[in-house]
Amino acid sequence: MSANLQAVADAAGVSLSTASRALNGRAKAFRISEATEKSVLDAAKKLGFRPNRVAQSLRAKKTGLVGVVVPDVSNPFFASIAQQVTRAVEDAGYHVLLGDSGELGEREIKLVDQLRSRRVEALVVCPVGHAFDHLAEASSSNIPVVVVDRGPLEETLVHVTSDHYSGSVAAVDCLLKAGHRRIGVLQGLPGTVPNDLRLKGIQDSLAHFGLTLDPRHVAGDHFTTESGERATTELLSDHPDLTALFAFSTPNAIGGMRALKRMGKRIPEDVSMVSFDDAPFVDCLRVPLTSVVQDVRRLGFTAGEIALQQLANGRRPERRRNVIPVQLVQRDSVAQIPVCEDGASLE
């Protein structure tokens, strides 16, 4: 058990207030000599004194805490964002309280409320994606709030997100240039910004080739492995002529791979696949996965830095939406198929 402040003061032969001021770095402000300050610090070290940070924060009306909420901490994408936010704010002397909403909007609202009750000085949230009123309310109460990935389409909150639209266009262009015309979509959570912008990218990319996206070729209801597996089974059972799948997340893609294996189909010989998202292991799969790679480190670190800027100047930045570029990395999961002179697939 560490010594208390009184024990340090007694060991150094000074008053309680002098010991407190010396330990809080305020010796010069109160004209405490260097010798006395050293005596207090030496006594504290010898006795193993640990200051009461909670009491200090109450006196200063600051906690030095930043709340971070993600939908699924086991997902490498969100884990990396939380890690980068932590690195950004810890470099500035803050500490992170992390919450996992489990992809449940009600739990996210509860976690944000709990973090506010712990008097966090800022919030960085990767929302589930449909409701933002609780975040807008927190922001209006002068708590810096930064949303990452699934923010609102309207610029009502400070938002850091990937270029979902351009990434989707690049992924579909890759499939189209390889000759694919019958493409199935393993979508994520409908109604969220990433999902809807990726769908828009598909539609516009197809339109450039004089094609349209058949709504029956879109399946899935979440950015999860389970959704990807169900969607793949549904699409290929109802539309066995599909030659390619575009998965909206790495978990969706992994679920799709499970379904394809169960159905006896090979990638890319029977079905080609591209994914929006990336993970450290996708280039180590039996068939390395062609992916739209998000700069996840930059997403998280940028969010942390924006939160720090708001803490420093007390103002929300004028630029509400911060879009981070993405990159298509082509690997081995897309097969070339023959195309007629009119652009139609021969298969």
C-alpha positions as CSV (number, residue, x, y, z in Angstrom):
1,M,0.0,0.0,0.0
2,S,1.5,3.4,-1.0
3,A,2.0,6.2,1.5
4,N,-0.4,9.1,1.7
5,L,0.4,12.8,1.2
6,Q,0.8,13.4,5.0
7,A,3.5,10.7,5.3
8,V,5.4,12.4,2.5
9,A,5.1,15.8,4.1
10,D,6.3,14.3,7.5
11,A,9.3,12.5,5.9
12,A,10.3,15.7,4.1
13,G,9.8,17.9,7.1
14,V,7.3,20.3,5.4
15,S,3.7,21.2,5.6
16,L,1.0,19.3,3.9
17,S,0.3,22.2,1.5
18,T,4.0,22.5,0.6
19,A,4.2,18.8,-0.2
20,S,1.1,19.0,-2.3
21,R,2.4,22.0,-4.3
22,A,5.8,20.5,-4.9
23,L,4.3,17.2,-6.1
24,N,2.0,19.0,-8.5
25,G,4.8,20.9,-10.1
26,R,3.9,24.2,-8.5
27,A,7.0,24.8,-6.4
28,K,8.2,27.9,-8.4
29,A,4.7,29.5,-8.3
30,F,4.7,29.3,-4.5
31,R,8.4,30.2,-4.1
32,I,9.3,26.8,-2.8
33,S,13.1,26.3,-2.9
34,E,14.7,23.7,-5.2
35,A,16.1,22.0,-2.1
36,T,12.7,21.7,-0.5
37,E,11.1,20.5,-3.7
38,K,13.8,17.9,-4.1
39,S,13.3,16.7,-0.6
40,V,9.6,16.2,-1.2
41,L,10.1,14.4,-4.5
42,D,12.8,12.1,-2.9
43,A,10.5,11.3,0.0
44,A,7.6,10.5,-2.3
45,K,9.8,8.2,-4.4
46,K,11.2,6.5,-1.3
47,L,7.7,5.9,0.2
48,G,6.1,4.9,-3.1
49,F,3.6,7.7,-3.0
50,R,1.0,7.7,-5.8
51,P,-1.1,10.8,-6.2
52,N,-4.9,10.6,-6.2
53,R,-5.7,11.4,-9.8
54,V,-9.4,11.3,-9.2
55,A,-9.2,14.0,-6.6
56,Q,-6.9,16.0,-8.8
57,S,-9.3,15.8,-11.7
58,L,-12.2,16.9,-9.5
59,R,-10.2,20.0,-8.4
60,A,-9.1,20.9,-11.9
61,K,-12.6,20.0,-13.4
62,K,-10.8,17.8,-15.9
63,T,-10.5,14.1,-16.1
64,G,-8.0,13.6,-18.9
65,L,-10.3,10.9,-20.4
66,V,-11.5,10.4,-23.9
67,G,-14.4,8.0,-24.5
68,V,-14.2,5.7,-27.5
69,V,-17.1,3.5,-28.7
70,V,-16.9,0.9,-31.5
71,P,-19.5,-1.6,-32.8
72,D,-17.3,-4.7,-32.5
73,V,-13.8,-4.6,-30.9
74,S,-13.1,-8.1,-32.2
75,N,-13.3,-6.8,-35.8
76,P,-9.8,-5.8,-36.9
77,F,-11.1,-2.7,-38.6
78,F,-12.6,-1.2,-35.4
79,A,-9.8,-2.5,-33.2
80,S,-7.3,-0.7,-35.3
81,I,-9.3,2.5,-35.2
82,A,-9.5,2.3,-31.4
83,Q,-5.8,1.7,-31.2
84,Q,-4.9,4.7,-33.4
85,V,-7.3,7.0,-31.5
86,T,-5.6,5.8,-28.3
87,R,-2.1,6.5,-29.6
88,A,-3.1,10.0,-30.8
89,V,-4.7,11.1,-27.5
90,E,-2.2,9.4,-25.2
91,D,0.6,11.3,-26.9
92,A,-1.1,14.4,-25.7
93,G,-1.5,13.1,-22.1
94,Y,-5.1,11.8,-22.3
95,H,-6.3,8.3,-21.5
96,V,-9.0,6.2,-23.2
97,L,-12.1,4.5,-21.9
98,L,-13.2,2.0,-24.5
99,G,-16.8,0.7,-25.0
100,D,-18.1,-2.1,-27.4
101,S,-21.7,-1.5,-28.5
102,G,-22.0,-5.0,-30.0
103,E,-23.6,-3.5,-33.1
104,L,-26.6,-2.5,-31.0
105,G,-27.9,1.1,-31.2
106,E,-29.5,0.9,-27.7
107,R,-26.2,-0.2,-26.2
108,E,-24.3,2.5,-28.0
109,I,-26.7,5.2,-26.5
110,K,-26.2,3.7,-23.0
111,L,-22.4,3.6,-23.4
112,V,-22.3,7.2,-24.5
113,D,-24.4,8.2,-21.5
114,Q,-22.1,6.2,-19.2
115,L,-19.0,7.8,-20.6
116,R,-20.5,11.2,-20.2
117,S,-21.3,10.4,-16.6
118,R,-17.6,9.5,-16.1
119,R,-16.9,13.1,-17.4
120,V,-14.9,12.2,-20.5
121,E,-13.6,15.3,-22.1
122,A,-14.2,14.1,-25.7
123,L,-16.0,11.3,-27.5
124,V,-14.8,9.3,-30.6
125,V,-17.6,7.0,-31.8
126,C,-17.9,4.5,-34.6
127,P,-21.7,4.5,-34.6
128,V,-23.9,1.5,-35.4
129,G,-25.2,3.7,-38.1
130,H,-28.8,4.7,-37.9
131,A,-29.3,7.0,-35.0
132,F,-27.2,10.1,-34.2
133,D,-29.4,12.2,-31.9
134,H,-27.5,11.2,-28.8
135,L,-24.2,12.2,-30.4
136,A,-25.6,15.5,-31.6
137,E,-26.9,16.2,-28.1
138,A,-23.5,15.4,-26.6
139,S,-21.9,17.7,-29.1
140,S,-24.3,20.5,-28.4
141,S,-23.3,20.3,-24.7
142,N,-19.8,21.3,-25.6
143,I,-18.2,17.9,-25.6
144,P,-16.1,17.4,-28.6
145,V,-17.6,14.5,-30.6
146,V,-16.0,12.9,-33.6
147,V,-17.8,10.1,-35.5
148,V,-15.8,7.6,-37.6
149,D,-16.9,5.5,-40.5
150,R,-20.7,5.2,-40.3
151,G,-21.5,8.9,-39.7
152,P,-24.6,10.8,-40.9
153,L,-24.8,11.8,-44.5
154,E,-25.7,15.3,-43.4
155,E,-22.8,17.4,-42.1
156,T,-24.3,17.8,-38.6
157,L,-21.4,16.1,-36.8
158,V,-17.6,16.1,-37.3
159,H,-17.1,12.9,-39.4
160,V,-14.0,11.0,-40.5
161,T,-14.8,8.4,-43.2
162,S,-13.2,6.6,-46.1
163,D,-14.0,7.4,-49.7
164,H,-16.7,4.6,-50.0
165,Y,-18.0,5.8,-53.3
166,S,-14.7,5.9,-55.2
167,G,-13.6,2.6,-53.7
168,S,-16.8,0.9,-54.8
169,V,-16.4,2.3,-58.4
170,A,-12.8,0.9,-58.5
171,A,-13.9,-2.5,-57.3
172,V,-16.7,-2.9,-59.8
173,D,-14.6,-1.5,-62.6
174,C,-12.1,-4.2,-61.8
175,L,-14.7,-6.9,-62.2
176,L,-16.2,-5.4,-65.4
177,K,-12.8,-5.1,-67.0
178,A,-12.3,-8.7,-66.3
179,G,-15.4,-9.5,-68.2
180,H,-17.9,-10.0,-65.4
181,R,-21.5,-8.7,-66.1
182,R,-23.5,-10.8,-63.6
183,I,-22.3,-9.5,-60.2
184,G,-23.9,-10.3,-56.8
185,V,-23.5,-7.9,-53.9
186,L,-23.0,-9.0,-50.2
187,Q,-24.1,-5.7,-48.6
188,G,-23.6,-4.6,-45.0
189,L,-26.1,-2.6,-42.9
190,P,-28.7,-0.9,-45.2
191,G,-29.3,2.7,-44.6
192,T,-25.7,3.4,-43.3
193,V,-23.4,5.8,-45.2
194,P,-20.8,3.2,-46.1
195,N,-23.4,0.8,-47.4
196,D,-25.4,3.3,-49.4
197,L,-22.4,5.1,-50.9
198,R,-20.9,1.7,-52.0
199,L,-24.2,0.8,-53.6
200,K,-24.3,4.1,-55.4
201,G,-20.7,3.4,-56.6
202,I,-21.8,0.1,-58.0
203,Q,-24.8,1.6,-59.8
204,D,-22.7,4.4,-61.4
205,S,-19.9,2.0,-62.4
206,L,-22.4,-0.3,-64.1
207,A,-24.2,2.6,-65.8
208,H,-20.9,3.6,-67.4
209,F,-20.9,0.2,-69.1
210,G,-24.6,0.5,-70.1
211,L,-25.7,-1.9,-67.3
212,T,-28.0,-1.6,-64.3
213,L,-27.8,-3.2,-60.8
214,D,-30.6,-5.8,-60.4
215,P,-32.0,-5.4,-56.9
216,R,-32.4,-9.2,-56.7
217,H,-28.6,-9.4,-56.9
218,V,-28.2,-7.6,-53.6
219,A,-28.4,-9.5,-50.4
220,G,-27.3,-9.2,-46.7
221,D,-28.3,-7.1,-43.7
222,H,-25.1,-6.5,-41.8
223,F,-21.3,-6.2,-42.0
224,T,-20.8,-9.6,-40.4
225,T,-19.6,-13.0,-41.3
226,E,-23.0,-14.5,-40.7
227,S,-24.7,-12.0,-43.1
228,G,-22.1,-12.7,-45.8
229,E,-22.7,-16.4,-45.5
230,R,-26.5,-16.1,-45.7
231,A,-26.3,-13.6,-48.5
232,T,-24.0,-15.8,-50.6
233,T,-26.2,-18.9,-50.1
234,E,-29.3,-16.9,-51.1
235,L,-27.8,-15.3,-54.2
236,L,-26.2,-18.3,-55.7
237,S,-29.2,-20.5,-54.9
238,D,-31.5,-18.1,-56.7
239,H,-29.1,-16.9,-59.3
240,P,-26.6,-19.6,-60.1
241,D,-25.4,-17.7,-63.2
242,L,-23.6,-15.0,-61.1
243,T,-19.9,-15.0,-61.9
244,A,-18.7,-12.6,-59.3
245,L,-19.4,-11.3,-55.8
246,F,-18.6,-7.9,-54.3
247,A,-18.5,-8.1,-50.5
248,F,-18.9,-4.9,-48.5
249,S,-16.6,-5.9,-45.7
250,T,-13.9,-8.5,-44.9
251,P,-16.3,-10.4,-42.5
252,N,-18.9,-10.4,-45.3
253,A,-16.2,-11.9,-47.7
254,I,-15.2,-14.5,-45.1
255,G,-18.8,-15.6,-44.7
256,G,-19.1,-15.7,-48.5
257,M,-16.1,-17.9,-48.8
258,R,-17.6,-20.3,-46.2
259,A,-20.8,-20.6,-48.2
260,L,-18.9,-21.1,-51.5
261,K,-16.8,-23.9,-50.0
262,R,-20.0,-25.5,-48.6
263,M,-21.6,-25.3,-52.1
264,G,-18.5,-26.8,-53.8
265,K,-17.5,-23.6,-55.6
266,R,-14.0,-22.3,-56.0
267,I,-12.6,-18.8,-56.1
268,P,-11.9,-17.6,-58.7
269,E,-12.5,-20.5,-61.0
270,D,-16.3,-20.7,-60.4
271,V,-17.0,-17.3,-58.7
272,S,-14.7,-14.3,-58.5
273,M,-14.7,-12.1,-55.4
274,V,-13.7,-8.6,-54.4
275,S,-14.1,-7.0,-51.0
276,F,-14.3,-3.5,-49.5
277,D,-12.1,-3.6,-46.5
278,D,-8.9,-5.4,-45.9
279,A,-7.3,-7.3,-43.1
280,P,-3.7,-8.5,-42.3
281,F,-4.6,-12.1,-43.3
282,V,-6.4,-11.7,-46.6
283,D,-3.2,-11.8,-48.7
284,C,-2.4,-15.1,-46.9
285,L,-5.6,-16.9,-47.9
286,R,-5.4,-19.8,-50.3
287,V,-6.6,-17.3,-52.9
288,P,-5.4,-13.9,-51.8
289,L,-8.4,-11.5,-51.9
290,T,-8.6,-8.5,-54.2
291,S,-9.7,-5.7,-51.8
292,V,-10.4,-2.0,-51.5
293,V,-8.0,-1.1,-48.8
294,Q,-9.0,1.6,-46.3
295,D,-6.3,3.6,-44.5
296,V,-7.6,2.5,-41.1
297,R,-4.6,3.9,-39.2
298,R,-5.2,7.3,-40.8
299,L,-8.9,7.1,-40.0
300,G,-8.3,6.5,-36.3
301,F,-5.4,8.9,-35.9
302,T,-7.2,11.7,-37.7
303,A,-10.2,11.3,-35.5
304,G,-8.0,11.5,-32.4
305,E,-6.2,14.6,-33.6
306,I,-9.5,16.3,-34.5
307,A,-10.8,15.6,-31.0
308,L,-7.6,17.0,-29.5
309,Q,-7.9,20.2,-31.6
310,Q,-11.4,20.8,-30.3
311,L,-10.2,20.3,-26.7
312,A,-7.4,22.8,-27.3
313,N,-9.4,25.6,-28.9
314,G,-12.9,24.9,-27.7
315,R,-14.4,25.0,-31.2
316,R,-15.7,22.5,-33.7
317,P,-13.8,22.6,-36.9
318,E,-15.4,24.3,-39.9
319,R,-14.8,21.2,-42.1
320,R,-17.3,18.7,-40.8
321,R,-16.6,15.8,-43.2
322,N,-13.1,14.4,-43.6
323,V,-12.8,11.9,-46.4
324,I,-9.8,9.5,-46.4
325,P,-8.7,8.1,-49.8
326,V,-8.8,4.3,-50.4
327,Q,-6.8,2.0,-52.8
328,L,-7.8,-1.0,-54.8
329,V,-5.2,-3.8,-54.3
330,Q,-5.5,-6.5,-56.9
331,R,-4.6,-10.0,-55.9
332,D,-5.8,-13.4,-57.2
333,S,-9.5,-13.6,-56.5
334,V,-10.7,-12.2,-59.8
335,A,-10.7,-14.4,-62.9
336,Q,-10.7,-13.1,-66.5
337,I,-13.7,-14.3,-68.5
338,P,-14.4,-13.9,-72.3
339,V,-16.4,-10.9,-73.5
340,C,-18.3,-10.5,-76.8
341,E,-17.7,-7.6,-79.1
342,D,-20.8,-5.9,-77.7
343,G,-19.4,-6.1,-74.2
344,A,-21.6,-9.0,-73.0
345,S,-20.0,-11.9,-71.1
346,L,-19.7,-15.1,-73.1
347,E,-20.3,-17.2,-69.9
